[in-house]
Amino acid sequence: AKDIAGANVEIKKVPETLSDDILEKMGALKAKDAQKDIKIASLDDLEKADAIIFGTPTRFGNMCAQMRAFLDATGGLWMKGALVGKVGSVFTSSNTQHGGQESTILTFHTNLLHHGMIIVGLPYTFEKQMQTNTIMGLSPYGVSTVAGMKGERSITEEEKDAAIFLGKRVAEITNKLNK
């Protein structure tokens, strides 16, 4: 998205709700440390943005509790229609190939629709999602990846290309809507 004229990309995260003790037992303390310099997203950030690409790990076929808590706090934005007409998209990851990536993205879309956002997915014009020679998390609903049970699997080139494609698509559609 940052390669599209007029696009200003900011990466934010939602507040962590689990203790370091629990994160350590989950094997996620290293990931938390890797994100220590990323700023926490605020409701004001959502209101100011023209487009928002949300990312969440998949937890039992749904978004993670941290994202759920963040979105549950957007009632005030909903009441004043602050996100109506903004472009939104979703990406996710799961531990296993059939870990619920599509259901996570689809149930996340419900939140965007309630806010009046315009959902942008990954169209089949991104032909790499049609490949069957490797495990991939791509679908028309959005971009995802399979991380492995211990986070040992890296994102594939196809998934990386899909994320770039989706980011550019969100930026291009946002630019068209804001003309």
C-alpha positions in Angstrom: 0.0 0.0 0.0 2.8 2.4 0.8 3.9 2.3 -2.9 0.6 3.9 -4.0 0.6 7.7 -4.3 -1.0 9.3 -1.4 -0.9 6.3 0.9 0.5 6.7 4.3 0.9 3.4 6.1 1.1 3.0 9.8 1.4 -0.3 11.7 -0.3 -0.5 15.1 -1.2 -3.2 17.5 -4.0 -3.7 20.0 -3.2 -4.0 23.7 -2.1 -7.4 25.0 -4.5 -8.8 27.6 -2.6 -11.9 28.6 0.1 -12.0 31.3 3.7 -12.7 30.4 3.4 -16.0 32.3 0.6 -17.1 30.0 2.4 -15.8 26.9 5.5 -17.8 27.9 3.4 -21.0 28.3 2.0 -20.4 24.8 5.4 -19.8 23.3 4.4 -16.2 22.5 6.7 -14.2 24.7 9.3 -13.9 21.9 6.6 -12.5 19.5 5.5 -10.0 22.1 9.1 -8.8 22.5 9.6 -8.5 18.7 6.6 -6.1 18.7 7.7 -3.9 21.6 8.4 -0.9 19.4 5.0 -1.0 17.6 2.6 1.6 18.9 -0.8 0.7 20.4 -3.8 1.5 18.2 -6.4 3.9 19.5 -10.0 4.5 18.6 -8.9 7.9 17.3 -6.5 6.1 14.9 -9.5 4.3 13.4 -11.5 7.5 13.1 -8.7 9.3 11.3 -7.8 6.6 8.9 -9.3 6.4 5.4 -8.7 2.7 5.2 -7.8 0.0 7.8 -6.3 -3.4 7.2 -6.9 -5.4 10.3 -4.7 -8.4 11.2 -5.5 -11.0 13.9 -4.3 -14.5 14.7 -7.0 -17.1 14.4 -8.2 -18.6 17.8 -10.6 -21.5 17.4 -11.9 -20.1 14.1 -12.3 -16.5 15.4 -10.3 -13.4 16.0 -8.1 -13.3 19.1 -9.6 -12.0 22.3 -7.4 -9.0 22.3 -8.8 -7.8 18.9 -12.3 -8.7 20.1 -11.9 -6.5 23.2 -10.5 -3.6 21.0 -13.5 -3.9 18.6 -16.0 -4.1 21.4 -14.7 -0.7 22.5 -15.7 0.9 19.2 -19.4 1.4 20.1 -18.9 5.2 20.3 -17.5 5.2 16.8 -20.5 3.2 15.7 -22.9 5.5 17.3 -21.6 8.5 15.4 -21.0 6.6 12.1 -17.3 7.4 12.3 -16.2 4.5 10.2 -19.0 4.6 7.6 -17.5 4.6 4.1 -14.0 3.7 5.1 -12.3 0.9 3.3 -11.5 -2.2 5.4 -9.8 -5.5 4.9 -8.6 -8.4 7.1 -5.7 -10.8 7.2 -5.0 -13.6 9.6 -2.8 -16.6 10.5 -3.4 -19.9 12.1 -1.3 -22.8 13.4 -2.8 -25.4 11.0 -3.9 -25.6 7.4 -7.6 -26.0 8.4 -7.3 -23.8 11.5 -10.2 -21.5 10.7 -8.6 -18.7 8.6 -11.7 -18.2 6.4 -14.2 -18.2 9.3 -11.9 -15.7 11.2 -11.9 -13.3 8.3 -15.7 -13.8 7.6 -16.7 -13.2 11.2 -14.4 -10.2 11.3 -16.1 -8.8 8.2 -19.4 -8.7 10.3 -17.8 -6.0 12.5 -16.7 -4.0 9.5 -20.2 -4.2 8.0 -21.9 -3.1 11.2 -19.6 0.0 11.1 -20.6 0.7 7.5 -17.2 0.0 6.1 -16.5 -1.1 2.5 -14.8 -4.5 2.5 -12.0 -5.3 0.1 -11.0 -8.9 -0.3 -8.5 -10.7 -2.5 -10.1 -11.2 -6.0 -9.3 -14.1 -8.2 -7.4 -11.7 -10.5 -4.6 -12.5 -8.0 -4.2 -15.8 -9.8 -1.6 -17.3 -7.4 -4.4 -18.2 -5.0 -5.6 -20.8 -7.5 -2.4 -22.8 -7.1 -2.7 -26.2 -5.4 1.0 -27.2 -5.3 1.6 -25.8 -1.8 -0.2 -25.1 1.4 -1.5 -21.5 1.4 -3.9 -19.5 3.3 -5.2 -17.4 0.4 -8.9 -16.9 -0.3 -11.2 -14.2 -1.8 -12.1 -13.1 1.7 -8.6 -12.0 2.5 -5.0 -13.0 3.0 -3.9 -15.6 5.6 -1.0 -17.9 6.3 -0.3 -21.1 8.2 2.3 -20.4 10.8 2.7 -24.0 12.2 2.2 -25.2 15.7 5.3 -23.5 17.0 5.5 -20.7 14.5 8.1 -22.6 12.5 6.5 -22.1 9.1 7.4 -18.9 7.2 5.1 -17.0 5.0 5.2 -18.3 1.4 6.2 -16.1 -1.5 2.6 -16.4 -2.8 1.2 -15.2 0.6 3.7 -12.3 0.6 2.7 -11.4 -2.9 -1.0 -11.6 -2.0 -0.5 -9.3 1.0 1.3 -6.7 -1.2 -1.5 -7.1 -3.8 -4.2 -6.6 -1.2 -2.5 -3.6 0.4 -2.2 -1.9 -3.0 -5.8 -2.8 -3.9 -7.0 -1.2 -0.6 -5.0 1.9 -1.3 -6.2 2.2 -4.9 -9.8 1.7 -4.0 -9.5 4.2 -1.1 -7.9 6.8 -3.5 -10.8 6.3 -6.0 -13.4 6.7 -3.2 -11.7 9.9 -1.8 -11.5 11.7 -5.2 
